[in-house]
Amino acid sequence: MPTRFKGVDLKVLMEDKETGLMTALTRFAPGATLPDHEHTELEQSYVLEGSLADDEGVATAGNYVWRPAGSRHDAHSPDGAIVLSFFLKPNKFFDMGGGHIE
Protein backbone atom coordinates (compact mmCIF):
# COMPACT_ATOMS: atom_id res chain seq x y z
CA MET A 1 0.00 0.00 0.00
CA PRO A 2 1.31 3.46 -0.81
CA THR A 3 1.99 5.78 2.13
CA ARG A 4 1.77 9.57 2.13
CA PHE A 5 5.53 9.64 1.51
CA LYS A 6 6.40 9.54 -2.20
CA GLY A 7 8.11 6.29 -3.14
CA VAL A 8 7.46 4.56 0.20
CA ASP A 9 5.09 1.57 0.26
CA LEU A 10 4.09 -0.41 3.35
CA LYS A 11 2.83 -3.98 3.73
CA VAL A 12 1.62 -4.67 7.27
CA LEU A 13 2.27 -8.30 8.16
CA MET A 14 0.94 -8.14 11.74
CA GLU A 15 -0.62 -5.32 13.75
CA ASP A 16 -2.17 -4.93 17.18
CA LYS A 17 -4.04 -1.63 16.98
CA GLU A 18 -4.54 -1.52 20.77
CA THR A 19 -0.84 -1.64 21.63
CA GLY A 20 0.73 -0.33 18.41
CA LEU A 21 2.81 -3.49 17.92
CA MET A 22 3.49 -3.99 14.21
CA THR A 23 5.63 -6.03 11.84
CA ALA A 24 5.86 -4.58 8.32
CA LEU A 25 7.70 -4.69 5.03
CA THR A 26 8.63 -1.26 3.70
CA ARG A 27 9.60 -0.76 0.07
CA PHE A 28 11.59 2.36 -0.79
CA ALA A 29 11.87 3.48 -4.40
CA PRO A 30 15.30 4.82 -5.39
CA GLY A 31 15.68 8.27 -3.81
CA ALA A 32 12.70 7.89 -1.44
CA THR A 33 12.88 9.57 1.96
CA LEU A 34 11.14 9.12 5.29
CA PRO A 35 11.13 12.64 6.74
CA ASP A 36 12.00 13.63 10.29
CA HIS A 37 10.47 11.13 12.72
CA GLU A 38 10.88 9.87 16.27
CA HIS A 39 10.96 6.26 17.36
CA THR A 40 8.51 6.35 20.27
CA GLU A 41 9.61 2.85 21.35
CA LEU A 42 12.28 0.41 20.21
CA GLU A 43 12.33 -0.21 16.44
CA GLN A 44 14.20 -3.09 14.81
CA SER A 45 14.88 -3.29 11.07
CA TYR A 46 16.49 -5.87 8.79
CA VAL A 47 17.42 -4.76 5.27
CA LEU A 48 16.41 -7.47 2.80
CA GLU A 49 17.40 -5.65 -0.41
CA GLY A 50 19.08 -2.38 -1.32
CA SER A 51 20.21 0.18 1.26
CA LEU A 52 18.81 2.61 3.81
CA ALA A 53 20.83 5.59 5.03
CA ASP A 54 20.69 8.22 7.77
CA ASP A 55 23.15 10.47 9.59
CA GLU A 56 24.61 7.43 11.42
CA GLY A 57 25.50 5.51 8.26
CA VAL A 58 24.20 3.11 5.64
CA ALA A 59 22.54 -0.27 6.23
CA THR A 60 22.78 -2.60 3.24
CA ALA A 61 21.17 -5.97 2.44
CA GLY A 62 21.76 -8.38 5.32
CA ASN A 63 22.27 -5.64 7.92
CA TYR A 64 20.22 -5.38 11.10
CA VAL A 65 19.77 -2.02 12.82
CA TRP A 66 17.74 -0.88 15.80
CA ARG A 67 16.79 2.49 17.19
CA PRO A 68 16.03 3.13 20.87
CA ALA A 69 12.92 4.90 22.08
CA GLY A 70 13.25 8.66 21.66
CA SER A 71 15.73 8.57 18.77
CA ARG A 72 14.91 10.98 15.94
CA HIS A 73 16.16 11.13 12.35
CA ASP A 74 15.21 11.07 8.70
CA ALA A 75 16.08 8.12 6.48
CA HIS A 76 16.54 7.80 2.75
CA SER A 77 17.25 5.09 0.23
CA PRO A 78 19.58 6.22 -2.56
CA ASP A 79 19.11 3.03 -4.63
CA GLY A 80 15.85 1.63 -3.25
CA ALA A 81 15.32 -0.96 -0.51
CA ILE A 82 13.03 -3.52 1.05
CA VAL A 83 13.16 -3.49 4.85
CA LEU A 84 11.51 -5.79 7.40
CA SER A 85 10.71 -3.76 10.53
CA PHE A 86 9.35 -4.50 13.98
CA PHE A 87 7.70 -1.69 15.95
CA LEU A 88 6.49 -1.72 19.57
CA LYS A 89 4.63 1.54 18.90
CA PRO A 90 4.26 3.59 15.69
CA ASN A 91 6.81 6.26 14.82
CA LYS A 92 5.84 9.90 15.27
CA PHE A 93 6.39 11.96 12.10
CA PHE A 94 6.92 15.72 12.31
CA ASP A 95 5.76 16.62 8.80
CA MET A 96 2.19 17.91 8.55
CA GLY A 97 1.84 18.11 12.34
CA GLY A 98 2.85 14.55 13.18
CA GLY A 99 1.04 11.27 12.76
CA HIS A 100 1.95 7.82 11.55
CA ILE A 101 3.40 6.54 8.26
CA GLU A 102 0.08 5.49 6.74
Secondary structure as UniProt FT lines:
FT   TURN            6..7
FT   STRAND          8..15
FT   TURN            17..19
FT   STRAND          22..28
FT   TURN            30..31
FT   STRAND          32..38
FT   STRAND          43..54
FT   TURN            55..56
FT   STRAND          57..60
FT   TURN            61..62
FT   STRAND          64..67
FT   TURN            69..70
FT   STRAND          72..77
FT   STRAND          81..87
FT   STRAND          92..93
FT   HELIX           95..97
//
